[in-house]
Each structure stands twice: as structure tokens, then as C-alpha cells.
Amino acid sequence: MNGFREELEGLRQQGLFRSLRVVGGPQAGRVLLDGREVLLLCSNNYLGLADHPALKEASIRAVERYGVSSGASRLVSGTMELHDALEKRLAAFKGTESALVFNSGYAANTGIIPALVGKGDVIFSDRLNHASIVDGALLSRARFVRYPHNDMAALGRLLAETDVAGRRLIVTDGVFSMDGDLAPLAELAALRRKYGALLMVDDAHGTGVLGPTGRGSAELCGVPGEVDIQMGTLGKGLGSCGAYVAGSRELVELLVNRARSFIFSTALPPAVLAASLAALDLVDSPAGANLRCRLARNSELFRNSLRDAGFDTMGSETQIVPLFVGDAEPTMEFSRRLLAEGFFVQGIRPPTVPAGSCRLRCTLMATHGENDLERAVAAIGRVGRELGVV
Ligand SMILES: *Cc1c(COP(=O)(O)O)cnc(C)c1O
């Protein structure tokens, strides 16, 4: 009647139909999927903090002291002591004047971008940026110019050629979420200076994980002071939930006044804020450094072994290790076969990635054991050969 069934049938025929899988128990390196234990190779809980005792303890104490809800949006009565504490802690962590917490990374990007640019302004966005950046750009009504992935010569030409009456905003993922490669932040910082542009970096996959002290991709690339808008998330490496932007006091004041996803949404609850604070403490401790080390080691072992086995890891330099397949159907068959053998790896299809570039997206955790990873590498190699991927 309404055409829903035909639309769903169309998705099934193209191999693009998606459905939800329920995980039992906490988000650990091994999880229960449909009651069966499998190795989790598709979580963004990179440091294994999602069920860390320190975060759980902090959440429980926050619930006892502050209850379970914030009860209103931040500008109404929803700003609690913990929001303030977390924002001060995030600003100190990132070395900026100020920081602001959003309910999610999606909410942050769809709030920040339209708050900063609009008609008359131009956004220069990497072609592989996260969907939330694209949606924020579309909501802003600024002109949206996409440059080829990490192509600084092309971006330079576009910046030189494009007439801009208002602001120029260059926006990039710090770590590309489906490719695991890094943005060339030093070169982006140089273009920012040359053209007087604003530079925004989405560090969803770098926060807590990359750089000597886990400050993220800007620390890794040595340009923390040159990113005007440092956005990151709290639900991936930090094992909690929500997102932040760190920058100048004026940037944060403007966002408080203009970012609609911040203004018109109930604030994050105490348990989540306390978990984020505990996660930042952990990241700054020797235990955090140890977790980052283990994550880097696991990632390298896994990536190198699969490269040696003939897989195309698509330029991955981080804990995100894609294995290129191509079409949707074999990608999903690969994923199904691995699951049957006890390895939970997601196949990634359009619209998340461009057509013809479907892949398995493997993600590593600090808490994966070496034996488990070796078994995973062996199974992936064998199934890959059976399917003709390698
Ligand atoms: C996951 C992700 C987001 C969205 O963050 P959520 O907190 O999950 O909403 C934004 N940007 C990038 C690059 C991401 O990978």
C-alpha cells in the first residue's frame, strides 16, 4: 500500500538490506551473539573501557548522588555540576580555552557546522568524511565543496578557485572511520593559514587512542594549536557516550547560542558524564598508556599478518583495518562465514562507503588476546581464499 515492502525488497535484491544483531553482556573483546561467544572485531570500544571497573564505579556513584536524568536541555535546567566538570576537564585535556559537550558525535556535527557557516560561506570537505559531517553541511545551506580523499593539491586548487563572500570551513575526519587512514593535518593547517580558513577535525576515532598521550590525531601530527574546532566523541575510545568540541571561549559561546542540536535536546545524564570523566583520568594514567600500547601492537600484528596474506588493507595506519572486497554480496558472505566460525566482523556497504568499495571493517581492541587474533587472521585468510578475495 505505502510501498515500504517494495522498497525493502529492492534493498534485499541489491544486497543492501540491514538488520540489527543483539549482543548479550558487556561490550568486551569476546561477546555473546545470539547466545554464542564470538570474538568481537567490529567495536569502536578500542581501549576496552566500556566495561572497565573504574568507569562502572564512577557511573554508579554518580547515579547515587545525582539520579539518572538531567531532566531538561542544557540552557533550561539540564546543566548539572558534572557537565561543567567534564567540560573543564576536556578543555584541559585538549589544551584549549573551552569545551562543550554534545549528546553524540552525530548531534555535534549536525549542530556545529550549521552554527558556524550558512549562506555565502563555503565548506571544503574530504570526500570520505563521516555521514554526520555531510548531514551537518547539508543542514547549513553553505556551499558544499567536496575534495578527493586526502588530496591536498586538489584542495589547494579548490581553495584558490572558489570565490567566497563569507567564511571558509575546511573539515576532515582525523582518522577516516571506514579506511583507518589519517588526514594530513600538517598540510591542512598550512592551507588553513594560507587561505584564512577555519579548520575543523572530527577525531571520533583518535580521541584517547592516538598520539603519545592519547590527545588524538592533532597531537600525533604535531598541530594541536592549529585546529580551530576540535571535535571528538566519548563513546568510542573513551568507552562512554556523547561528544565534545574543544576550542576558543568564543567558539563555545557561539555554539551555546546557535547549535540547534545542543539547544533543543535533553542533556546527557549523570552516569554517562561521570564515566567520561573516569575515562579521561584513565587515559592520563600509566594504565592508559599501557592500553594504547597494547592497542597499537594488536593493530600492527593484525594488519601486517593480513597484508602478508595478500589482503588490501586500504592504507590503514590505525586500529581500523579494512579488508577490501568490492561488491556487496561477497562482502556479506565473507562476514557470514566468519561469524559461523566465531568471528564477528561487519561488512560495510553503500551508503556508508562508495559503491564498488565494499569491505570488511575490522577494528582492534587493547583487550584482544594475541592467540585470539592469530586465530582470527588464520580464519580470515582461509575464508578469503575460498571466496577468491585473495
Ligand atoms: C562515529 C562517528 C561519529 C558519530 O559519533 P556518535 O557519537 O556515534 O554519534 C561522527 N564522526 C565520525 C568520524 C564517527 O566515526
The ligand as an SDF file (V2000), in Angstrom:
LIG
                    3D

 15 15  0  0  0  0  0  0  0  0999 V2000
   31.0000    7.5490   14.9950 C   0  0  0  0  0  0  0  0  0  0  0  0
   31.3480    8.8210   14.3360 C   0  0  0  0  0  0  0  0  0  0  0  0
   30.5720    9.9650   14.5590 C   0  0  0  0  0  0  0  0  0  0  0  0
   29.3020    9.9270   15.3210 C   0  0  0  0  0  0  0  0  0  0  0  0
   29.5620    9.8280   16.7040 O   0  0  0  0  0  0  0  0  0  0  0  0
   28.4320    9.2030   17.6430 P   0  0  0  0  0  0  0  0  0  0  0  0
   28.8260    9.6350   18.9940 O   0  0  0  0  0  0  0  0  0  0  0  0
   28.4950    7.7330   17.4250 O   0  0  0  0  0  0  0  0  0  0  0  0
   27.1320    9.7850   17.2050 O   0  0  0  0  0  0  0  0  0  0  0  0
   30.9980   11.1540   14.0000 C   0  0  0  0  0  0  0  0  0  0  0  0
   32.1060   11.2090   13.2450 N   0  0  0  0  0  0  0  0  0  0  0  0
   32.8630   10.1170   12.9880 C   0  0  0  0  0  0  0  0  0  0  0  0
   34.0750   10.2370   12.1290 C   0  0  0  0  0  0  0  0  0  0  0  0
   32.4900    8.8900   13.5090 C   0  0  0  0  0  0  0  0  0  0  0  0
   33.1900    7.8080   13.2230 O   0  0  0  0  0  0  0  0  0  0  0  0
  1  2  1  0
  2  3  1  0
  2 14  2  0
  3  4  1  0
  3 10  2  0
  4  5  1  0
  5  6  1  0
  6  7  2  0
  6  8  1  0
  6  9  1  0
 10 11  1  0
 11 12  2  0
 12 13  1  0
 12 14  1  0
 14 15  1  0
M  END
$$$$
